[in-house]
């Protein structure tokens, strides 16, 4: 199972499976490509509606990334912490969800 660790700075880190890592990195690479494409459209004076369509696609990709990361977090980190009796993780999850829902 993936495991959480404390870094040298006292911050939490997570050891991800190779599959989870590759999936997240691939999603981020596609999002980076979309954002670079949007920049190129602005530099080429593309029509506003065309740019806005691409921005909506990039936002959807970021939202999808967020959903996958959140699901992985709940299935691994949160579940394991609850099993270990670390109930403060639920408060952390609630605070994170509140930030995401702004």
N, CA, C and O of each residue as an XYZ file, in Angstrom:
408
protein
N       0.842     -1.184      0.000
C       0.000      0.000      0.000
C       0.880      1.236      0.000
O       2.010      1.197      0.485
N       0.368      2.334     -0.541
C       1.086      3.597     -0.526
C       1.242      4.034      0.927
O       0.368      3.781      1.756
N       2.345      4.683      1.226
C       2.517      5.103      2.598
C       2.871      6.574      2.684
O       3.538      7.132      1.813
N       2.394      7.194      3.778
C       2.702      8.585      4.040
C       3.942      8.643      4.919
O       4.199      7.757      5.734
N       4.700      9.715      4.727
C       5.905      9.901      5.508
C       6.021     11.371      5.849
O       5.407     12.221      5.205
N       6.807     11.664      6.859
C       7.132     13.048      7.187
C       8.442     13.386      6.497
O       9.391     12.603      6.538
N       8.496     14.553      5.861
C       9.748     14.980      5.236
C      10.632     15.627      6.289
O      10.243     15.759      7.450
N      11.813     16.024      5.874
C      12.751     16.639      6.809
C      12.215     17.948      7.371
O      12.640     18.383      8.442
N      11.296     18.573      6.666
C      10.747     19.869      7.083
C       9.484     19.711      7.923
O       8.857     20.710      8.276
N       9.096     18.478      8.251
C       7.902     18.243      9.035
C       6.628     18.189      8.205
O       5.539     18.029      8.757
N       6.746     18.318      6.890
C       5.583     18.242      6.021
C       5.344     16.793      5.640
O       6.271     15.986      5.566
N       4.063     16.480      5.396
C       3.726     15.124      4.993
C       4.112     14.902      3.537
O       4.034     15.816      2.716
N       4.523     13.697      3.231
C       4.766     13.276      1.856
C       4.058     11.946      1.664
O       3.642     11.315      2.636
N       3.920     11.516      0.413
C       3.247     10.252      0.142
C       4.021      9.477     -0.906
O       4.376     10.013     -1.956
N       4.277      8.226     -0.616
C       4.893      7.322     -1.575
C       3.771      6.735     -2.431
O       2.952      5.966     -1.928
N       3.726      7.090     -3.724
C       2.667      6.619     -4.608
C       3.101      5.384     -5.374
O       4.287      5.162     -5.615
N       2.113      4.585     -5.751
C       2.416      3.441     -6.612
C       2.881      3.976     -7.962
O       2.607      5.122     -8.316
N       3.580      3.139     -8.703
C       4.073      3.545    -10.031
C       2.905      3.921    -10.944
O       2.991      4.894    -11.693
N       1.816      3.154    -10.882
C       0.644      3.428    -11.720
C       0.015      4.777    -11.366
O      -0.284      5.575    -12.255
N      -0.184      5.032    -10.072
C      -0.776      6.307     -9.652
C       0.124      7.465    -10.066
O      -0.354      8.473    -10.585
N       1.420      7.321     -9.839
C       2.384      8.366    -10.195
C       2.324      8.673    -11.688
O       2.226      9.833    -12.086
N       2.384      7.613    -12.520
C       2.357      7.807    -13.981
C       1.064      8.481    -14.428
O       1.084      9.382    -15.267
N      -0.058      8.043    -13.865
C      -1.347      8.621    -14.229
C      -1.389     10.114    -13.906
O      -1.808     10.918    -14.739
N      -0.963     10.482    -12.716
C      -0.990     11.902    -12.327
C      -0.043     12.729    -13.189
O      -0.406     13.814    -13.645
N       1.160     12.226    -13.413
C       2.142     12.951    -14.223
C       1.646     13.109    -15.657
O       1.795     14.181    -16.245
N       1.060     12.057    -16.228
C       0.528     12.147    -17.597
C      -0.600     13.168    -17.686
O      -0.664     13.938    -18.644
N      -1.480     13.179    -16.706
C      -2.562     14.164    -16.698
C      -2.003     15.583    -16.634
O      -2.458     16.474    -17.351
N      -1.012     15.779    -15.766
C      -0.408     17.114    -15.640
C       0.312     17.527    -16.923
O       0.278     18.699    -17.299
N       0.953     16.592    -17.590
C       1.633     16.909    -18.851
C       0.632     17.366    -19.904
O       0.896     18.305    -20.655
N      -0.525     16.694    -19.957
C      -1.560     17.114    -20.913
C      -2.082     18.510    -20.572
O      -2.312     19.326    -21.464
N      -2.266     18.780    -19.285
C      -2.745     20.094    -18.856
C      -1.716     21.163    -19.205
O      -2.072     22.234    -19.696
N      -0.445     20.875    -18.952
C       0.618     21.824    -19.322
C       0.576     22.115    -20.818
O       0.722     23.264    -21.236
N       0.378     21.077    -21.618
C       0.282     21.266    -23.070
C      -0.897     22.138    -23.438
O      -0.789     22.988    -24.321
N      -2.024     21.937    -22.772
C      -3.195     22.767    -23.043
C      -2.918     24.229    -22.704
O      -3.280     25.126    -23.465
N      -2.282     24.463    -21.572
C      -1.990     25.844    -21.159
C      -0.997     26.490    -22.119
O      -1.147     27.661    -22.466
N       0.014     25.740    -22.550
C       0.953     26.283    -23.547
C       0.217     26.597    -24.848
O       0.506     27.599    -25.503
N      -0.732     25.740    -25.221
C      -1.532     25.995    -26.416
C      -2.352     27.262    -26.292
O      -2.473     28.025    -27.251
N      -2.910     27.488    -25.128
C      -3.689     28.713    -24.886
C      -2.778     29.934    -25.006
O      -3.145     30.935    -25.620
N      -1.603     29.841    -24.419
C      -0.651     30.955    -24.528
C      -0.330     31.246    -25.994
O      -0.300     32.400    -26.422
N      -0.089     30.169    -26.758
C       0.191     30.333    -28.179
C      -0.955     30.991    -28.913
O      -0.734     31.812    -29.804
N      -2.180     30.640    -28.550
C      -3.344     31.263    -29.173
C      -3.379     32.764    -28.885
O      -3.674     33.563    -29.774
N      -3.082     33.141    -27.655
C      -3.053     34.562    -27.295
C      -1.949     35.265    -28.081
O      -2.156     36.358    -28.610
N      -0.778     34.636    -28.155
C       0.350     35.227    -28.886
C       0.030     35.389    -30.373
O       0.534     36.310    -31.016
N      -0.801     34.504    -30.922
C      -1.180     34.581    -32.341
C      -2.458     35.397    -32.570
O      -3.001     35.425    -33.675
N      -2.923     36.054    -31.515
C      -4.133     36.884    -31.606
C      -5.359     36.082    -32.045
O      -6.157     36.556    -32.853
N      -5.504     34.868    -31.510
C      -6.667     34.042    -31.843
C      -7.939     34.716    -31.339
O      -7.899     35.565    -30.448
N      -9.036     34.331    -31.910
C     -10.343     34.884    -31.560
C     -10.692     34.499    -30.117
O     -10.435     33.376    -29.683
N     -11.276     35.444    -29.389
C     -11.554     35.265    -27.952
C     -12.345     33.994    -27.655
O     -12.008     33.257    -26.729
N     -13.380     33.737    -28.424
C     -14.218     32.568    -28.169
C     -13.423     31.277    -28.319
O     -13.634     30.330    -27.561
N     -12.517     31.229    -29.283
C     -11.680     30.044    -29.465
C     -10.770     29.829    -28.254
O     -10.575     28.697    -27.811
N     -10.218     30.915    -27.728
C      -9.358     30.829    -26.541
C     -10.181     30.381    -25.343
O      -9.759     29.515    -24.578
N     -11.356     30.976    -25.186
C     -12.216     30.617    -24.050
C     -12.613     29.139    -24.085
O     -12.713     28.498    -23.039
N     -12.833     28.611    -25.259
C     -13.155     27.187    -25.394
C     -12.000     26.330    -24.895
O     -12.210     25.328    -24.211
N     -10.782     26.727    -25.240
C      -9.609     25.978    -24.785
C      -9.386     26.142    -23.283
O      -8.945     25.207    -22.615
N      -9.687     27.321    -22.753
C      -9.580     27.536    -21.303
C     -10.571     26.625    -20.574
O     -10.238     26.041    -19.543
N     -11.787     26.505    -21.110
C     -12.782     25.620    -20.500
C     -12.286     24.176    -20.507
O     -12.496     23.445    -19.539
N     -11.638     23.764    -21.579
C     -11.095     22.401    -21.658
C      -9.982     22.200    -20.625
O      -9.909     21.147    -19.991
N      -9.127     23.195    -20.456
C      -8.050     23.106    -19.469
C      -8.630     23.052    -18.055
O      -8.151     22.290    -17.215
N      -9.658     23.858    -17.793
C     -10.318     23.825    -16.480
C     -10.930     22.450    -16.217
O     -10.825     21.928    -15.108
N     -11.562     21.865    -17.225
C     -12.151     20.538    -17.073
C     -11.068     19.504    -16.780
O     -11.269     18.605    -15.963
N      -9.928     19.630    -17.440
C      -8.821     18.702    -17.199
C      -8.282     18.849    -15.778
O      -7.973     17.849    -15.130
N      -8.166     20.084    -15.288
C      -7.725     20.308    -13.911
C      -8.733     19.743    -12.918
O      -8.347     19.143    -11.915
N     -10.017     19.931    -13.191
C     -11.048     19.384    -12.314
C     -10.983     17.863    -12.284
O     -11.153     17.253    -11.229
N     -10.740     17.256    -13.428
C     -10.612     15.807    -13.494
C      -9.402     15.336    -12.693
O      -9.483     14.345    -11.967
N      -8.291     16.037    -12.822
C      -7.082     15.731    -12.053
C      -7.389     15.803    -10.555
O      -6.988     14.929     -9.787
N      -8.100     16.849    -10.156
C      -8.450     17.037     -8.752
C      -9.301     15.880     -8.244
O      -9.074     15.378     -7.143
N     -10.266     15.459     -9.029
C     -11.137     14.346     -8.618
C     -10.349     13.058     -8.441
O     -10.562     12.327     -7.473
N      -9.440     12.776     -9.366
C      -8.626     11.557     -9.275
C      -7.721     11.627     -8.050
O      -7.629     10.657     -7.297
N      -7.057     12.748     -7.841
C      -6.156     12.901     -6.700
C      -6.922     12.802     -5.388
O      -6.459     12.157     -4.447
N      -8.089     13.434     -5.317
C      -8.902     13.382     -4.105
C      -9.367     11.955     -3.819
O      -9.310     11.500     -2.676
N      -9.820     11.260     -4.834
C     -10.258      9.872     -4.646
C      -9.106      9.003     -4.147
O      -9.281      8.205     -3.226
N      -7.930      9.159     -4.754
C      -6.755      8.398     -4.304
C      -6.415      8.732     -2.859
O      -6.069      7.847     -2.076
N      -6.513     10.004     -2.509
C      -6.202     10.452     -1.149
C      -7.149      9.797     -0.139
O      -6.714      9.291      0.895
N      -8.442      9.813     -0.452
C      -9.425      9.231      0.466
C      -9.219      7.723      0.592
O      -9.283      7.169      1.689
N      -8.969      7.062     -0.548
C      -8.818      5.600     -0.539
C      -7.544      5.137      0.165
O      -7.491      4.021      0.683
N      -6.524      5.984      0.187
C      -5.248      5.552      0.769
C      -4.960      6.288      2.074
O      -5.079      5.704      3.151
N      -4.591      7.537      1.991
C      -4.132      8.297      3.166
C      -5.207      8.395      4.247
O      -4.961      8.067      5.408
N      -6.398      8.849      3.858
C      -7.455      9.070      4.844
C      -7.882      7.748      5.469
O      -8.006      7.644      6.689
N      -8.104      6.750      4.642
C      -8.527      5.440      5.146
C      -7.495      4.871      6.111
O      -7.848      4.394      7.189
N      -6.226      4.918      5.729
C      -5.177      4.370      6.591
C      -5.084      5.145      7.900
O      -4.940      4.540      8.962
N      -5.163      6.469      7.842
C      -5.103      7.264      9.067
C      -6.265      6.944     10.000
O      -6.080      6.866     11.215
N      -7.453      6.761      9.447
C      -8.609      6.416     10.281
C      -8.388      5.048     10.930
O      -8.654      4.869     12.118
N      -7.902      4.092     10.146
C      -7.605      2.771     10.705
C      -6.545      2.848     11.801
O      -6.558      2.059     12.745
N      -5.621      3.813     11.668
C      -4.562      4.006     12.665
C      -5.011      4.864     13.838
O      -4.225      5.139     14.745
N      -6.289      5.296     13.827
C      -6.819      6.092     14.933
C      -6.508      7.577     14.845
O      -6.708      8.299     15.822
N      -6.030      8.049     13.716
C      -5.693      9.472     13.548
C      -6.916     10.223     13.026
O      -7.026     10.498     11.831
N      -7.817     10.544     13.923
C      -9.081     11.140     13.531
C      -8.949     12.586     13.063
O      -9.866     13.108     12.430
N      -7.826     13.245     13.361
C      -7.628     14.613     12.892
C      -7.540     14.682     11.364
O      -7.693     15.751     10.773
N      -7.293     13.540     10.739
C      -7.253     13.486      9.279
C      -8.615     13.828      8.682
O      -8.684     14.420      7.605
N      -9.692     13.464      9.363
C     -11.031     13.797      8.884
C     -11.209     15.313      8.871
O     -11.763     15.866      7.921
N     -10.741     15.987      9.923
C     -10.809     17.455      9.960
C     -10.000     18.062      8.820
O     -10.428     19.034      8.196
N      -8.836     17.489      8.551
C      -7.991     17.947      7.449
C      -8.714     17.770      6.113
O      -8.675     18.660      5.263
N      -9.370     16.626      5.928
C     -10.123     16.366      4.702
C     -11.274     17.358      4.548
O     -11.492     17.884      3.457
N     -12.003     17.616      5.618
C     -13.108     18.579      5.563
C     -12.589     19.960      5.175
O     -13.195     20.635      4.343
N     -11.487     20.383      5.762
C     -10.904     21.696      5.429
C     -10.479     21.737      3.959
O     -10.672     22.746      3.280
N      -9.909     20.649      3.479
C      -9.489     20.576      2.072
C     -10.697     20.665      1.153
O     -10.671     21.395      0.162
N     -11.753     19.930      1.475
C     -12.972     19.965      0.663
C     -13.592     21.358      0.636
O     -14.099     21.799     -0.396
N     -13.550     22.048      1.774
C     -14.076     23.413      1.824
C     -13.283     24.343      0.899
O     -13.860     25.202      0.233
N     -11.968     24.167      0.865
C     -11.138     24.976     -0.036
C     -11.469     24.668     -1.503
O     -11.531     25.573     -2.335
N     -11.680     23.384     -1.808
C     -11.969     22.993     -3.180
C     -13.331     23.487     -3.665
O     -13.542     23.672     -4.863
N     -14.243     23.698     -2.733
C     -15.607     24.065     -3.102
C     -15.851     25.567     -3.105
O     -17.000     25.997     -3.207
N     -14.815     26.365     -2.998
C     -14.986     27.827     -3.034
C     -15.456     28.288     -4.387
O     -15.652     29.485     -4.597
